[in-house]
Amino acid sequence: MKNYFKHLKIITIICFLLGSFALSAQMRGIWLPPNGGNQKSVATQYIGLVEAKVTYHSPNIISPSTKENRKGKIWGQLVPYGTGKNDAINVWRAGANANTVFSISHDVLVNGHKLPAGKYGVFMIPTDNEWTVIFSKESRSWGAFAYDQKEDFLRIKVKPETNEFTQWLAYEFTEKEENTSTVVLKWDSLKLPIKITVPNSKELYVERLRSDLKLGARWSNESLLGAISFCINNEINLEEAMTWVEQLLTRNRTSAGLIAKARLLAVKGQNEAAEKIMDEIVPIASSPELNAYGYSLLRDNKVKEAIKIFALNIKKYPNDPFIWGHTDSLAEAHLKDGNKKMALKYYKIAKEKAPVSQHAYLDGVIAKIK
């Protein structure tokens, strides 16, 4: 019995020490340099509201072990070309060390193919003229050693292109348009571009606007006006935008709200109703508001209506400190209307009223028209 308790005591101490060690390791952990010196990197790009991100480890063209300069020896050698016979052998992890991971916050198109929101392991099968790019549902593997084709979500074909020399493998987002961007793999003297497209970028903004307004932004006149203007400028969600306008005007019948309603009616083709609201706007709008309204009409290609508003603004506020700028606006509208004679007339009047600092700009515009 004495030996039994002695052994029990020893076992208890060992278990306590092992437990303490495990807990300590979990609490503290360690951070060592990456294997082969391949630093972890992240490339992130927003395409409107959509976040696209590539997480990868970046190898050097210089071998970390032999110090050999592998320039010109990467593709087809260090990274073997596929043969098409055995994908499991030919698959490359599209970087170094752990999986290269592509994360996307919303559904998108990748080179025209649907890719739902989520996180994907990226693998590639290079050849000398066309690569297979794989988006795998498994993103947690350490490289391609456990790659399983059954876990593929999407495969696309991409043509590689020559590129300026790049020492460290890198992913970079280029061509950052309103609803598209291109993520490019670069290493050695090659690049591989992959186009990401957000097919419903404007609808996503509308969804976000609804959410923001529901969560309290509707109590801000500025926020409501911003939401309405987005819908008008993009000619989207016009019916709901009209309900937002009415909410705004019920709370406070301001010139800014009336201008928004007039613009919205005009975009919907209800020109007579828009004209009636203009009669209500003019007496209460400030000079900057009228000028902004004129430009909104220009943006909506309502050029004749814009000319009318700019002219009314000058007539109503002849002593406004920015009268030269409002005269410049009228000249710009006449120029867009194709009436160079009237445009010259008002540009010259604008110069007479403008500060000296604006003369060079106005002289340039006048000379260009002449």
N, C-alpha and C positions, 0 to 999 in steps of 0.2 A: 504493500500500500504506500509505503514511503517513497519507493522508486516511481510508482505511478504518478504521485503528485509532483515529483521532481521532473519527470518527463513532460507532464502537463504544463508545468510552469515554463519549461524551455520552449515548448511549442507555442504557448501563448505569447511569449516575448518575441519569437520569430515572426509570428503572424502580425503582431503589433508593428514591428519594424518594417516588414514588407508593406503593410497597409500605409504606414506613414510615408514610406518611400514613394509609393504609387500616388498618394495624395499630393505629395510635394511636387512630383513630376507633373501632375495635372495642373497644379496651381501655377507653377513657375514656367515650365517648359524651357526649351533652348532654341536659339536661332543661329544656325550655322550658314556659312556661305553656300550658294547654290552649287550643285554638282557640276563640275567642269567650268565654273565661273559664268554660267549662262543666267544672266540676271533676269528676274521676273519683270515683265513689262505689261502695261495696260494702255490700249488705245481706245478712247471713248469719243463718240460723236452723237450729237442730237440732230435728228432730222425732224424739225418741228417739235412735236411733243414726244417723239419716239427716241429712246435711248438705245444706241447700238454700241457694243463693247467687245473688244477682243483681248483676252488675257492669255499671255504666252511667255515662254522663256526664250531669250534672244542669244543664239550662239554667235561666236566671233569667227571671221574668216581665217584668223590665226588659230591654229590648233592649240588648246590649252595645255596639252601634254607634251607634244613634240616641238611646238613653236613654229611648225611649218606654215608657210603662207599658202593657203589653199585656193587662192584666186584662180578661177577658171576650172577648178576641180570639184566644184560643189555638185552641180546638176549632172546626173548620170554616173557620178562616182561616189562622193560622200553620201549623197541622196540618190540611190539607184533608180533608174528608170523602170517603170512597170513593164511586164511582158504580156499582161492580159490573161495569164494562165492561172495565177494564184494570188488573189487580192490580199489574202491574209499575210502573205510574205512581203508583197510590194507596197503595202500601205505605209505612209510616212505620217508622223504626228504633227506635221506642219509647224514645227518649232523644235525646241529641245526639252528634255526632262519630262515634266508632267504634260497632260493633255493641253493642247491649245483649245480654248473655250470661247465660243461665240455666244453672247447673250443679247437678246432683243426684247424690248419691253412690250411691243405690240406686234400684231400680225403684219408681215411684210411680204414683198416679192424679192427673191434673190435670183438675179438673172432671169426674171420673168416667172419663176416658180414659187408657189406659195410656201411660206415658212411661218408657222404660228409662233406667237410669243413664247419665249422659254430660253433654256440654256442648252447648248449643243457642244459636243466634242467635235473638233474639226480634224479631219484626216484628209490626206491627198495622195493621189497616185500619179506622179509626174511621168511624162514621156517627152520625147524631144520636140513634139509639135502640138500636143493637146493634153491637158491634165484633167483628171477626175477629182472634183472637190466633194467631200462627203461631210454631211452634217448628221452626226450620230446622236441618238437619244441618250447615250451614255457619255457623260462629261467628266466622270470622276476618276477615270483610269490613269495609271502612270504610263503615259505614252501609248504606243500602239501594240504593246505586247499582248494585251487582252482584247484586242479589237475583234468584234464579231459583226459580220455583215448583216445579220438578222436585226441588229439594233440600229441600222441606217434609217434615217427619216427621209433624207433627200440626197440625191447625187446629181451634180451638174457638170457639164463639160466647159472648160475655160481654156482659151488660147493664151500661152505665155508671151510676153513681149520683152524685147531688149530694153535695158535701162542703164542709167549711170551707175557706176560702181557703188555698192553699199557694203560697208565692212561688217556691220552687225545686222543680223536678220531683223526686219522690222515690219510692222503692220501700220499703215497710215491711211487716214480717210482723206479722200480728195473729191473734187467736183461736188462741193457742198451746196446743193440747190435746195429749193423750198421743200420738195418732197422726194428728193433722191440724193444719194451719196455713193461713192465708190470706195470700198476698202481694198487696199492694194498691199499684197505681200511683196517685199523687196529684199533681195539678198544677192550678193555677187553682182552680176551684170544682167539680172533678170527681174521682171516684175510680173505679178499675176493679179489683174484687176477683177473685182467681183462687185457688181452693181446691186445696190439695195434701194428698193422703191417702196414708198409708203403710198398705196393706191387711194387711201381715204383720209389724207392729211387734214383737209378742211373739216370733214365730219368729226374727226377726233377733237379738233378745236371747239366745235359746237358742243360736243359732249362735255368737254372740260368747262366751257362757259356755263352750261346748265348746272353743273356740279358746283362751280364757284358761286353762282348766284343763289343757289339753294342753301349754301352754307353761310350766307350772310352778305355776300358782296352786293346783292340787290339793293341794299340800303344806302349804297354809295351811288350818287348820281353819275359820277365819273365812270364807275365800273359799268353801270347800265348803258351809258352812252358808248363806251368802248365795245361792249358786246353787240350793240345794235350796229355800230359802224362796221365791225368785222363782217356781219351778215350782209350788209349793204354792199360793201366793197367786193365781196366774193359772190354776191347774188346767191346766197344759200340761206335756208331756214327763215325765209322772209315772213311767213305767217306768225311764227313764234316771236320773231323780232318785233312785229307789230304789237303783240301783247306786252312786250317789254316797254315799248314806246308809250303805250297807254298807261302803264303803271307809273312811268316817270312823269308824265304830264298830269296824272291824277294827283301826284304828290306835290308837284310844283310846275306850273305852266311857264317854263323858261323858254327863252329864244333858242337855246341849244337843243332842247327837247323838240321844239317845233321844227327846227331845221332838220333834225333826224327824221321826223315824221314825213316832212316834205320830200326828203331824199328817198325814203323808203317807198312812198307812194309813186314817185317818178320811176323808180326801178321796176315797180310792179306794173308800170304802164298806165297808172291812174293820174294822168297829167293835169286834168282839170281840178281834181281835188288837191294836187300839189300846188297849183297856182293860187287857190283860195288861201292855203296856209301861208304862202309867201306874203300875201296882203297883211296877215297877222304878224308875221315875223318882222318886217321892215320897221314898223314904228318902235319896237322894243329892243331890237338887236343893237349891240355895240358895233363900232367900226371893225375891230378885229373879228368879231363873230360873223359879220356880213362878208368880210374878205374870205374867211374860212369857208363859209357857205358857198361863195362863188367858186372856190377851188374844188369843193366837193362836187359841184355841178360839172366843172371841167372834167374831173375824174370819171364822172358818169356819162361823159360825152354829150352833155346838155350845154353846148357852147353858146347858143343864143341866149338861153336863160342865165348863164354865167355872166355874159356881157351886160345884161340888164341889171343884175345884182351889183356888179362892180361899179357901174355908172351911178346907180342909186347911192352907193356907199360914198362915192366922191361928192355927190351933190348934197347928201345929208350931213357929212362930216368934213367940210372943206378945210377946217383948221386943225384936223387931227395931226399930231406930231409925225405920224408915219404916212402922211398923205402921198408922198412921192412913191412909197411902196405900193399903195393901193392903186395909184395911177399906173404903175408898172404892171400890176395885175390885169388891169383893163387892156393895156397894150398887148400883153401876152395872150389874152383871150381873143382879141382881134386877129392876132397873128395865127392862132390855131384855127380861126375861122377862114383863113386865107385872104384876109383884107390887109395887105401890107401898107396901104396908104394910111389907114386909120391906126395901124400898129405904130408906124413911124411918128404920127402926130402925137400919140400919147407917150411914147418913149421919150420924145423931145421935151414934152411937158414935165415928165417925171424927172428928167435931168435938171430942169430949171428949179425944181423944188427939192432935189436930193442934196445930201451933204457931199462935200468934195470927195470923200472916200469912195463914193459910189459912181463917180463920173467915168472912171476907166471901164467899169463893167457896162454902163449904159452906152458909152461910145462904141464899145465892141459890138453890142447888139445892134445898134443903129447901122454901123458899117456893114455888118453881115447882111442885114435886110436890104441895104442899098446895093 
